[in-house]
Amino acid sequence: MNTSRQRFAKDHPRVLRVSVVLLLFAAAALGSTWTSAEPTGRHLTPWPGILLGGIGALALLWHRRYPLTVVAVTAAAANAANALGYLITPLLLAPLLAALYWLAVRTDRRTARIGLAGTAALLVTTALLVDSYHHPLSLVLATVGPVFWVLVPITWGTATRLRADYLEAVHARAEIAERTQLTVSPLTVRTHIHRAMTKLGARDRAQLVVIAYQTGLVTPTPPTP
């Protein structure tokens, strides 16, 4: 089953990317329309949140080329929804979480940490500045929750990248070992011949061949009839 999925992903990368973008957009739209946990006490229309979720999901199409820029765009969209008063949930943050995962997979650890710190600081600062969370639980969800949620994809993506780097290093070592066993450079051959001549006291290579026959190191091959 996994092999068929991997083959499909390899043969149809664009279809897979578009499907993921649509799925993440649907999650963000669902998070925008989920107003039962509305913390402000006022009615919020879902369309601004849906539009912001669509912008973040659309930016994910360029996550391979510009992972840091995509994180910036999705973070800005999520923070705009935060400033409008939408409760920040994993559904609403779905495009941003995906962007952070790909940032951790495709860049180094330092860049991933910068993306994590910047995103978390942006979301928490905006949540504190927006004076609309009258319920303490809503304030906790708007401040502590986003820090935990953005930490998960960074951790997962970093682990994925380290595993891929390890497997690549093992493969490279295996290739080097195979090439070393199958090929011997001319310099190595000359070095071994020189050492053998020194140990056996041969003046040249011809005498070395004679000594090899005399000592039985080399057995002459009988002529083919």
Beta strands, then each sheet from edge to edge (+ up, - down):
end
